[in-house]
């Protein structure tokens, strides 16, 4: 484990606290710069980006699992997004969630701002080596 500025190895709870603080600060700044400016909630943005990344459609259960959400939460969120025309749900062998044309346009419109906000509040503050280390650690977790 690496040491802190004063040379001491951080205790597990200190490391956890620092991780949570960094996560919350970066998340709040990125959301403030993108989702709110586009009139989306953070859950809206998260679902739209995940569906877009998956090619525009996912089974509802896969989407919920990838977000770490329970069935009730994802169902209520998708109902709200469906009423605004961002997603559609189709029943078949399970429920498939699909981006609508409006959902695709929304993701396309938001993506440049999201990318810029992530760079501004996260990756531009790190070296290439730090980004690679974090990426490796996050994949392991």
GIRAKA-V580545 format. One record per run of one state. SS is the DSSP state (a for helix, b for strand, c for the rest). FROM is the first residue (numbers start at 0). LEN is the number of residues. If there is no record, write none. Layout:
ss = {SS | SS}
from = {FROM | FROM}
len = {LEN | LEN}
This chain:
ss = {c | b | c | b | c | a | c | a | c | b | a | c | a | c | b | c | b | c | a | c | a | c | a | c}
from = {0 | 2 | 3 | 8 | 9 | 11 | 33 | 41 | 53 | 56 | 59 | 67 | 70 | 83 | 86 | 91 | 94 | 99 | 100 | 121 | 122 | 125 | 127 | 140}
len = {2 | 1 | 5 | 1 | 2 | 22 | 8 | 12 | 3 | 3 | 8 | 3 | 13 | 3 | 5 | 3 | 5 | 1 | 21 | 1 | 3 | 2 | 13 | 1}
